[in-house]
C-alpha cells in the first residue's frame, strides 16, 4: 500500500519509509519490501559510499545494488526465534519518486518470536520515521520506528 508515501510526495519534507514483512509459510520464507524516497536514499548512499552515486535512469551507478544491499542488511535486523537471520538483497525497482527494495530470509519453518530493528536513514535524517507492517502467522501488526525506538518483538506462542 503506497498511500502513506504518496501522501507526502508533493511536499516531501517528511522523512519516512515503509517496510512490509510477510511470512510465506508454504515457501518457508520471510519476504521484505522497503519503500524509500529515491532522493533520500541517494543522499544517504552518496554520503556513506560514493559522492558521485546516481540512482535510477540511464546514469545509474554500477555499484548501486551492492551499496543498497550492504546498507539495508546493516540497518534492517531480524531475529527469528531469538536467532539472527541472514537477509538476502534480491533487487530493487523504481516507481515515480520511490525505490522498492526486495529482501528475503530463506528456510524459515516456523516463527514463535520475531524481533525487527529498522534504523534506515536514521544516520542522515534526525526526523526519519520507519513504518514497519508485518503479516506473520496470519496476524498483522504495524509499528512506527524512530531514532529513540527502532525495534520491536512479536511473540506467537
N, C-alpha and C positions, 0 to 999 in steps of 0.2 A: 504494500500500500504506500503510495508516494505522497499522499496528501500532506503529511507533516512537512516534508521537504519542499514541496511545490508551493505551499502557502507562504514560504519566505523567499521564494526565488526572485521576485521582482525587486525587493529592497535589501536583499541579503546583507544584513548587518548582524544577523544572529549566527552563532556558530553551533551547528547541530549535525549529528549523524544518526542514521537509523540502521540498526543491525537486527536481522531476523535470523533466529536459530531454530531449526526444526530437526527433531529426531525421527528419522525414517526407519522404523523398526525392521520392515521386511528387507531393506537394503543394508541393515546394520551400519548405518552411517548418520552422522550429525552434519547437516548442511547449513552453511552460514553465508548470508548475503549482507554485506555492508554497503550502505549508500552514503556517499560523502560528496560534498560540493567539490567540483573539479578545481576551482581556483584555490580553495583552502588546502586541498591535498597537494597540489602543485607547489604551493608556497612552502609547505612542510618538507616535502621531498627535496626541494631546492636548498633549503636551509640545512638539512641534515646530510644530504649525499652529494648533490651536484647543482651548483647555482645556475647552470645553463639548461637544466632539465625542462622539457616541454611535454605536457600531457595532451593526448588527442591529436587528431588531424594528421596531415602528411609529414609534419615536422616532429612527430613524437620521438623522443629519445629512445635509443635501442635498449637501454637498461631499465626502463620504466617498470616492467614486470618484476625484475629482480628486486628493485628497491621497494616496490609496493609490497611484495610478498614478505620481504625481510621486515619491513616496518609493521605490517599487520600482525605477523607472528610474534613480534616483540610486544605489541600493545594490546592484543586480544589474547587473554589467557583463559583456558578452560580446564577444569579438573572434573573428571567423571569418576564417581565412586571413590573420591579422595586421591585419585591418581592423575597427574598432569597428562594432558592429551597433546598429541602432535598434530598441529594444523597443517594442512596442505593447501597452498595457494593454487587455485585452478585457473584463474584468469580474471578478466575484467571486461566490461563493456560500458560505453558512454551513452547517455541519454540526456539530451539538452545540456544542462549545467551540472549534471550528476554523473559520478562514476560508480558503477556497481561492481564490487569486488566479491569474488566467489571463493570460499574456502570449504574444506571438508575434513572430517575426522572419520577414519575408517575403522572397521572391526569393533563396533560398539554393539554388544549383545543386549545389555540391559542398563538402565540408568536408575539408581537408587538415590544418589545425590549428584547435584550438578552445580558447580561453582563457576561463575563467569566474572571476569575482570575486563573492563573495557576502558582504556585510557587513551583512545585515539585522539590525536590533535591536542591533548592537554599540554604538551610541551611547547605549543605555539600560541594557542588562544586560551587565555585565562577564563573566558566566558563560555568555553566549549561545553556542550551537553551532549551526551550519547544516550539515545533511546535504544534499549535492547528489548526485543519481543521474543519470547520463547514459546515453542509448542513441543512439549515433551510429555510422552505417555498420555496423550490426549488432553493434557492440561495446558492452558495458555496463561502466561504471566508477562507483565511488562514492567520495566524499570527505567528510571532516568538516572544516569550516572553523571557526576560532575567531579572536578578535581579532588574535593574533600571526601567523596564517597564513590569509588569506582568499581565496587564488586558486590555480588550478592550470591547467596547459597539457596538452592532449592532442594527440598527433600521429598522423596516419593515413596517412602516405606511406611 
